[in-house]
Amino acid sequence: MAAAKLNEPARAEGPHIPVLLERILAEIAPVSGVWLDGTFGAGGYARGLLDRGADCVIGVDRDPLALSMAESWRGDYGARLKLVAGEFGDLDVHAQSVGHKALDGVVLDLGVSSMQLDLPERGFSFMRDGPLDMRMSQTGPSAEDLVNEASEAHLADILYHYGEERAARRIARAIAAARLEARITTTAALSKIVEGCLPRAKPNQSHPATRSFQALRIAVNDELGQLVKGLLAAERILREGGILAVVTFHSLEDRVVKRFMQLRSDAGGGGSRHAPERARQTPSFTQTSRKAIAPSAEEAAVNPRARSAKLRLAIRSAGTPDPLDRGALGLPPLEVS
């Protein structure tokens, strides 16, 4: 069967289930005001917020497929739902573009969506053969370009820092050797190369290509750079008392969110013999809890993709943020090229 064209509003094979939605709604109840869903996807969070009482939700997504799929139901909410094409790293700009200078809440569901994973022609998954793409925006350099044109050393750095892959050098070496014979153009071809470098997965272990595909997807879409920009944009646009809710799916992004919320809720102090005490300041956020919220056993059983999810929440306070030390966020020492 021929693959669907990328600009067609094709449907994913399975329904997209928004992770930790009910827990978010319970934590922020009663829902009201203007919210921005910076990773709109299939619209699960936006619809949940609107159904529970939000006056307006601004849905932002850089994937044109996500916005086109919403055309069949967005009319149910009238002017209460506003859709914007763009990256959530610029969410404050997007909010202002539709007439809102301050927001009551921002929700971000990070990572790849079910509809992206389930469509072979998007090239996100090693489970279905398709073109080696992985671009959320469907524009710019693809995973195929990166795999075939980046230096072996740069590929190894990407796999190690973004995928936490211990065999990064071995896999990068194998990719470099394979592309001398023929350009690597499909997810199946790349998966086979990676599998050849690693032991066969044992029962209940993840697929050998999982970490490599994650790393390439993060690099192609500059996901960690977008995350930092998005957190700072939320800080700028949230009113005092506004809520920031972020759902993460792997340790790299969760570490960034955790440290951002810790740094921005820190009122100063903490000096030691190794570092002088910092001048006290009014924090820009208050954490609702220092511990991340995990999905219930029931939700994880119904939605396997929720198993690794973590929810972190913070409330905007009165402080004006200082310049951010990005090094303190635990970002990998790797430049996207």
C-alpha positions as CSV (number, residue, x, y, z in Angstrom):
1,M,0.0,0.0,0.0
2,A,1.4,3.4,-0.9
3,A,2.4,5.7,1.9
4,A,0.2,8.7,2.6
5,K,1.5,12.1,1.5
6,L,2.9,14.0,4.4
7,N,0.6,17.0,3.9
8,E,-2.5,14.9,4.1
9,P,-4.5,14.7,7.3
10,A,-3.9,10.9,7.7
11,R,-5.0,9.2,10.9
12,A,-2.6,7.3,13.2
13,E,-3.4,3.6,13.6
14,G,-4.3,3.9,17.2
15,P,-5.9,6.6,19.3
16,H,-3.8,9.1,21.0
17,I,-4.3,9.0,24.8
18,P,-3.1,12.2,26.6
19,V,-0.8,11.2,29.4
20,L,-1.6,12.3,33.0
21,L,-4.4,14.6,31.8
22,E,-6.8,13.7,34.6
23,R,-4.0,14.3,37.2
24,I,-3.2,17.7,35.6
25,L,-6.9,18.7,35.7
26,A,-7.2,17.6,39.3
27,E,-4.1,19.5,40.3
28,I,-5.2,22.8,38.7
29,A,-8.9,22.6,39.5
30,P,-11.0,24.7,39.2
31,V,-9.9,25.3,35.6
32,S,-10.4,28.9,34.3
33,G,-8.8,31.7,32.3
34,V,-6.6,31.5,29.2
35,W,-4.3,28.5,28.7
36,L,-1.7,27.6,26.1
37,D,-1.1,24.1,25.0
38,G,2.4,24.3,23.5
39,T,2.4,20.7,22.2
40,F,-1.1,20.5,20.8
41,G,-0.7,17.2,19.0
42,A,-4.1,15.4,18.8
43,G,-5.6,18.1,21.1
44,G,-6.2,15.9,24.2
45,Y,-5.0,18.5,26.7
46,A,-6.6,21.4,25.0
47,R,-10.0,19.6,24.9
48,G,-9.6,18.6,28.5
49,L,-9.0,22.1,29.6
50,L,-11.9,23.5,27.6
51,D,-14.3,20.8,28.8
52,R,-13.3,21.6,32.4
53,G,-13.9,25.3,32.1
54,A,-11.0,27.2,30.5
55,D,-12.2,30.4,28.9
56,C,-9.8,30.0,26.0
57,V,-7.0,27.6,24.9
58,I,-4.3,28.5,22.5
59,G,-3.0,25.4,20.7
60,V,0.5,25.6,19.3
61,D,2.2,22.9,17.2
62,R,4.9,22.9,14.6
63,D,3.5,19.8,13.0
64,P,1.1,20.8,10.2
65,L,-0.6,17.3,10.5
66,A,-1.6,18.1,14.1
67,L,-3.4,21.3,13.1
68,S,-5.0,19.8,10.0
69,M,-6.4,16.9,12.0
70,A,-8.1,19.3,14.4
71,E,-10.2,20.8,11.6
72,S,-12.9,18.1,12.1
73,W,-13.7,19.1,15.7
74,R,-12.2,22.6,16.5
75,G,-15.5,24.2,15.5
76,D,-17.2,22.6,18.6
77,Y,-15.4,25.1,20.7
78,G,-15.8,28.2,18.6
79,A,-13.6,31.1,19.4
80,R,-12.5,29.5,22.7
81,L,-9.9,27.4,20.8
82,K,-7.2,29.3,18.8
83,L,-4.7,27.3,16.8
84,V,-1.2,28.6,15.9
85,A,1.4,27.0,13.7
86,G,4.8,27.3,15.3
87,E,7.4,26.1,17.9
88,F,6.5,26.2,21.6
89,G,9.9,27.8,22.2
90,D,8.2,31.0,21.0
91,L,4.9,30.4,22.9
92,D,4.9,33.9,24.4
93,V,5.1,35.4,20.9
94,H,2.3,33.1,19.7
95,A,0.0,34.0,22.7
96,Q,0.5,37.7,21.9
97,S,-0.2,37.2,18.2
98,V,-3.7,36.1,19.1
99,G,-4.3,38.9,21.5
100,H,-3.2,37.6,24.9
101,K,-0.4,39.5,26.8
102,A,-0.6,37.2,29.8
103,L,-1.6,33.6,30.4
104,D,-3.2,31.7,33.3
105,G,-1.5,28.4,32.4
106,V,0.9,26.6,30.1
107,V,0.9,22.9,29.6
108,L,3.7,21.0,27.7
109,D,3.6,17.3,26.8
110,L,7.1,16.7,25.6
111,G,8.4,14.1,23.1
112,V,6.9,12.4,20.1
113,S,3.1,11.9,19.9
114,S,1.3,8.6,19.2
115,M,0.1,9.8,15.8
116,Q,3.7,10.6,14.8
117,L,5.0,7.3,16.0
118,D,2.2,5.3,14.3
119,L,2.6,6.8,10.8
120,P,5.4,5.0,9.0
121,E,5.8,7.8,6.5
122,R,6.9,10.1,9.3
123,G,10.0,7.9,10.1
124,F,10.0,8.2,13.8
125,S,9.7,4.5,14.7
126,F,11.9,1.5,14.1
127,M,8.8,-0.7,14.5
128,R,7.4,0.2,11.0
129,D,9.6,0.7,7.9
130,G,9.4,4.1,6.4
131,P,11.5,7.0,5.1
132,L,14.2,8.1,7.7
133,D,12.6,11.5,8.4
134,M,11.7,12.4,12.1
135,R,11.0,16.0,11.4
136,M,8.1,17.3,13.5
137,S,7.7,20.4,11.4
138,Q,8.1,18.5,8.1
139,T,10.7,21.1,7.0
140,G,14.5,21.4,7.3
141,P,17.2,18.7,7.4
142,S,15.9,15.2,8.2
143,A,17.3,12.3,10.1
144,E,18.4,10.9,6.7
145,D,20.4,14.0,6.1
146,L,22.0,13.8,9.6
147,V,22.8,10.1,9.4
148,N,24.4,10.3,6.0
149,E,26.1,13.7,6.2
150,A,27.3,14.2,9.8
151,S,30.8,13.2,10.7
152,E,31.3,9.9,12.5
153,A,32.5,11.8,15.6
154,H,29.4,14.0,15.7
155,L,27.1,11.1,15.2
156,A,28.8,9.3,18.2
157,D,28.3,12.4,20.3
158,I,24.6,12.6,19.4
159,L,24.0,9.0,20.2
160,Y,25.9,9.2,23.5
161,H,24.6,12.5,24.8
162,Y,21.0,12.5,23.5
163,G,20.4,8.7,23.6
164,E,22.7,7.8,26.6
165,E,23.9,5.0,24.3
166,R,27.0,3.3,25.7
167,A,27.8,1.8,22.3
168,A,27.6,5.2,20.6
169,R,31.1,5.0,19.0
170,R,30.5,1.4,17.7
171,I,27.2,2.4,16.2
172,A,28.5,5.6,14.6
173,R,31.4,3.6,13.1
174,A,28.9,1.1,11.6
175,I,26.7,3.8,10.2
176,A,29.8,5.5,8.6
177,A,30.8,2.2,7.0
178,A,27.3,1.4,5.8
179,R,26.8,4.8,4.1
180,L,29.9,4.3,2.1
181,E,28.2,1.4,0.3
182,A,24.7,3.1,-0.1
183,R,22.9,6.0,1.4
184,I,20.8,5.1,4.5
185,T,17.3,6.1,3.6
186,T,14.8,4.0,5.7
187,T,14.1,3.3,9.3
188,A,14.5,-0.4,8.8
189,A,17.9,0.0,7.3
190,L,19.1,2.1,10.2
191,S,17.5,-0.2,12.8
192,K,19.3,-3.2,11.2
193,I,22.7,-1.4,11.5
194,V,22.1,-0.5,15.1
195,E,20.9,-4.0,16.0
196,G,24.0,-5.5,14.5
197,C,26.1,-3.5,17.0
198,L,24.2,-4.6,20.1
199,P,23.2,-7.9,21.9
200,R,19.8,-9.2,21.2
201,A,17.2,-7.7,23.6
202,K,16.1,-9.9,26.4
203,P,12.4,-10.3,27.3
204,N,10.9,-7.0,28.7
205,Q,13.9,-5.0,27.5
206,S,13.6,-2.2,25.1
207,H,14.4,-2.6,21.4
208,P,18.2,-2.2,20.7
209,A,17.5,0.8,18.4
210,T,15.4,2.7,21.0
211,R,18.2,4.9,22.3
212,S,19.6,5.7,18.9
213,F,16.3,6.7,17.4
214,Q,15.6,8.9,20.4
215,A,18.9,10.6,20.1
216,L,18.5,11.3,16.4
217,R,14.9,12.6,16.9
218,I,16.1,15.0,19.6
219,A,18.9,16.3,17.4
220,V,16.8,16.7,14.3
221,N,14.1,18.7,16.1
222,D,16.5,20.5,18.6
223,E,14.1,19.3,21.3
224,L,16.2,20.3,24.3
225,G,16.9,23.7,22.9
226,Q,13.2,24.2,22.3
227,L,12.5,23.0,25.8
228,V,14.8,25.6,27.4
229,K,13.3,28.3,25.2
230,G,9.8,27.2,26.0
231,L,10.4,27.3,29.8
232,L,11.7,30.8,29.5
233,A,8.9,31.9,27.3
234,A,6.3,30.5,29.8
235,E,8.1,32.4,32.6
236,R,7.7,35.6,30.6
237,I,4.0,35.2,29.6
238,L,2.5,33.6,32.8
239,R,0.7,36.0,35.1
240,E,1.4,35.9,38.8
241,G,-0.4,32.8,40.0
242,G,-0.3,31.2,36.6
243,I,0.5,27.5,36.3
244,L,3.2,25.7,34.4
245,A,2.6,22.0,33.9
246,V,5.2,19.9,32.0
247,V,5.0,16.2,31.2
248,T,8.4,14.5,30.3
249,F,9.2,11.1,29.0
250,H,12.9,10.6,29.5
251,S,15.6,11.5,31.9
252,L,17.3,14.2,29.7
253,E,14.2,16.4,29.4
254,D,13.0,15.7,33.0
255,R,16.4,16.8,34.3
256,V,16.1,20.1,32.5
257,V,12.6,20.8,33.7
258,K,13.4,19.7,37.3
259,R,16.5,22.0,37.5
260,F,14.7,24.9,35.9
261,M,11.9,24.8,38.5
262,Q,14.4,24.4,41.3
263,L,16.5,27.3,40.1
264,R,13.6,29.6,39.5
265,S,11.9,28.7,42.9
266,D,15.1,29.2,44.8
267,A,15.1,32.4,46.9
268,G,18.9,32.4,47.2
269,G,21.3,31.2,49.8
270,G,22.8,27.7,49.6
271,G,26.3,28.9,50.0
272,S,29.2,26.6,50.9
273,R,32.9,26.5,51.2
274,H,33.0,25.7,47.4
275,A,30.7,28.6,46.3
276,P,29.7,31.9,47.8
277,E,26.1,32.5,48.9
278,R,24.1,34.1,46.2
279,A,22.2,37.3,46.8
280,R,18.6,36.7,47.9
281,Q,16.0,37.4,45.3
282,T,12.2,36.9,44.9
283,P,11.7,33.6,43.1
284,S,9.8,33.6,39.8
285,F,8.1,30.2,40.5
286,T,6.9,28.2,43.5
287,Q,7.0,24.5,43.1
288,T,3.9,22.6,44.1
289,S,6.1,19.6,45.0
290,R,9.8,18.8,44.6
291,K,8.8,15.3,43.6
292,A,7.5,14.5,40.1
293,I,4.1,13.0,39.7
294,A,4.0,9.6,38.1
295,P,1.0,8.0,36.3
296,S,-1.1,5.6,38.4
297,A,-0.8,1.8,37.8
298,E,-4.2,1.9,36.2
299,E,-3.2,4.5,33.6
300,A,0.1,2.8,32.8
301,A,-1.8,-0.4,32.2
302,V,-4.2,1.2,29.8
303,N,-1.6,3.4,28.1
304,P,1.8,1.8,27.9
305,R,3.4,5.1,26.7
306,A,2.6,6.6,30.0
307,R,4.9,4.3,32.0
308,S,7.9,6.6,31.8
309,A,6.0,9.9,32.1
310,K,6.6,12.4,34.9
311,L,4.6,15.5,35.6
312,R,6.1,18.6,37.2
313,L,4.1,21.7,38.2
314,A,5.1,25.2,39.3
315,I,3.1,28.4,40.0
316,R,4.4,31.7,38.7
317,S,5.2,34.1,41.6
318,A,6.1,37.8,41.6
319,G,9.8,37.6,41.0
320,T,11.5,39.0,37.9
321,P,13.8,36.3,36.6
322,D,17.5,36.7,36.4
323,P,19.5,35.6,33.3
324,L,19.5,31.8,33.1
325,D,22.7,29.8,33.6
326,R,22.0,27.1,31.0
327,G,24.9,25.1,32.2
328,A,23.1,24.6,35.5
329,L,20.2,22.9,33.7
330,G,22.2,19.7,33.0
331,L,22.1,20.1,29.2
332,P,24.4,17.8,27.3
333,P,27.6,19.5,26.1
334,L,26.6,19.1,22.5
335,E,25.9,21.7,19.8
336,V,23.2,20.9,17.2
337,S,24.6,21.3,13.8
